[in-house]
Amino acid sequence: AYVITTSGSTGTPKAVVASRANLASMVDGRNYDYDEDDLVTFSAFRLTWDGSLLKTLWALCTGGTSVLPAAHELMDAEAVAALARTWRATHLVATPSFYRLLLPHLAPLREPLRLVTLAGEALPGVLVAQHRAVLPGVPLSNEYGPTETTVSCLAHPVRDVPDSIAPLGRPLGASTAYVH
């Protein structure tokens, strides 16, 4: 399906091949709450990073719309949040560090947002608490996985504010529910 470059934990770039079967499994393993008539995913990542595919490919395979900011827009969290608001994103994915910058600008998305997924870094409890304050009632998920697992393989629906870091979660699959 695609080839993407990663340096992983080694720092040495290498190409990772994701087969069509891997991609189909990734999409099938997502049990996100959505309405077919208004599915709009928003990935606050550069397309060159596999995290951008987390919601993008799922949306495209289920008949939704996927929005990715241009590289120059990613330098301005307020502009990225404005783009998410313009498109009325229903599912948003970002790294915790960038989400911390976006969050103050996302309150107007409270109504259409059905899920925020944070991935690629540790998710601190303080950010979970901030999410709850700005977007009460909007489910939050922590996902993780190396590129070799076709983007992510573990997910944790974050229901409580952790004392320090949110858990990585359990293997993705039909039993992972994202609905609050």
C-alpha positions in Angstrom: 0.0 0.0 0.0 2.8 2.4 0.9 6.4 2.8 1.9 7.4 5.3 4.6 10.7 6.2 6.2 11.3 6.0 9.9 14.3 6.3 12.2 12.5 4.7 15.1 14.6 4.7 18.2 17.9 4.1 16.3 18.1 7.5 14.6 19.1 5.7 11.4 16.5 6.1 8.6 15.0 3.0 7.1 12.1 2.3 4.8 9.1 0.4 6.1 6.7 -1.3 3.7 3.1 -1.5 4.7 1.1 -4.0 2.7 -2.5 -3.7 1.6 -3.3 -6.4 4.1 -1.6 -4.4 6.9 -3.5 -1.3 5.9 -6.8 -3.2 5.8 -6.1 -4.6 9.3 -5.3 -1.1 10.6 -8.6 0.3 9.3 -10.6 -2.8 10.4 -9.1 -2.5 13.9 -10.6 1.0 14.5 -13.9 1.0 16.4 -14.3 4.7 16.5 -17.7 6.3 16.9 -18.8 8.2 13.8 -21.7 9.2 11.6 -21.3 8.4 8.0 -22.9 11.7 7.0 -20.4 14.0 8.8 -17.1 12.2 9.3 -14.2 14.6 9.1 -10.8 13.6 10.4 -8.1 16.1 11.1 -4.5 15.1 11.4 -2.2 17.7 12.9 0.9 16.0 11.4 3.1 16.3 8.3 2.1 13.7 5.7 5.6 12.4 5.8 5.0 11.0 9.3 3.1 7.8 9.7 0.9 9.3 12.4 -0.8 11.4 9.7 -2.2 8.1 8.4 -3.8 7.1 11.7 -7.1 8.8 10.9 -6.6 9.8 7.3 -6.7 6.3 5.8 -9.5 5.2 8.2 -11.7 8.2 7.0 -11.0 7.6 3.3 -11.8 3.9 3.7 -15.1 4.6 5.5 -16.3 7.3 3.2 -15.3 10.3 5.3 -13.3 13.4 4.6 -9.7 13.8 5.8 -8.0 17.2 6.4 -4.3 17.7 6.8 -2.7 21.1 7.3 -0.1 22.3 4.8 3.5 22.1 6.2 3.7 25.9 6.6 0.4 25.9 8.6 1.9 23.5 11.2 4.2 26.2 12.4 1.2 28.1 13.8 -1.1 26.2 16.3 -3.8 28.8 16.1 -3.9 28.5 12.3 -4.1 24.7 12.6 -6.9 25.0 15.1 -8.8 27.4 12.8 -8.5 24.9 10.0 -9.9 22.2 12.2 -12.8 24.5 13.2 -13.5 25.5 9.6 -13.8 21.9 8.6 -15.8 21.0 11.8 -13.5 18.1 12.5 -15.2 15.1 14.2 -12.0 13.2 14.9 -8.7 14.9 15.6 -5.2 13.3 16.0 -2.0 15.0 17.2 1.0 14.5 19.3 0.5 15.5 23.0 3.1 18.3 22.7 1.4 19.9 19.7 -2.1 19.2 21.2 -1.0 21.3 24.2 -0.6 24.2 21.8 -3.9 23.5 19.9 -6.1 23.0 22.9 -6.6 26.6 23.9 -8.1 27.2 20.4 -10.4 24.2 20.2 -13.3 25.0 22.5 -15.5 25.9 19.5 -15.1 22.3 18.3 -16.7 20.8 21.4 -20.0 20.1 19.6 -18.7 18.3 16.4 -15.7 16.5 18.0 -16.4 12.8 18.7 -12.8 11.8 19.6 -9.4 13.2 20.1 -6.5 10.8 19.7 -3.0 11.6 20.9 -0.1 9.5 19.7 3.6 9.4 19.3 4.6 10.6 22.7 3.9 10.1 26.4 0.5 11.6 27.4 0.9 13.5 30.7 -2.0 13.6 33.2 -1.9 17.4 33.3 -2.8 17.5 29.5 -5.6 15.1 30.1 -6.9 17.4 32.8 -6.6 20.4 30.5 -8.5 18.5 27.7 -11.3 17.7 30.2 -11.5 21.4 31.1 -11.6 22.8 27.5 -13.5 19.9 25.8 -15.6 18.3 28.6 -17.4 15.2 27.3 -15.1 14.7 24.3 -13.5 11.3 24.5 -9.7 11.1 24.5 -7.6 8.2 23.4 -3.9 7.4 23.7 -2.5 5.3 20.9 0.9 4.0 20.3 2.8 1.8 17.9 6.0 1.6 15.9 5.8 2.3 12.1 6.3 -1.4 11.5 2.9 -2.2 13.0 1.2 0.1 10.4 1.0 3.2 12.5 -0.3 2.0 15.9 -1.2 -1.2 17.6 -2.1 -0.2 21.2 -4.9 2.1 22.4 -6.2 3.3 25.7 -9.5 5.2 26.0 -8.5 7.8 28.6 -11.4 8.0 31.0 -9.7 9.1 34.2 -6.9 11.7 34.7 -3.8 9.7 35.4 -1.4 10.8 38.2 1.5 11.0 35.8 1.4 9.4 32.4 -1.6 7.8 30.6 -1.2 4.1 29.9 -0.4 2.9 26.3 -3.4 0.6 26.4 -4.3 -2.7 24.9 -3.9 -4.2 21.4 -6.3 -2.6 18.9 -9.2 -4.7 17.7 -12.9 -5.2 17.8 -12.9 -5.1 21.7 -11.4 -1.7 21.9 -14.3 0.7 22.4 -13.8 4.5 22.0 -17.3 5.6 22.9 -17.8 7.2 26.3 
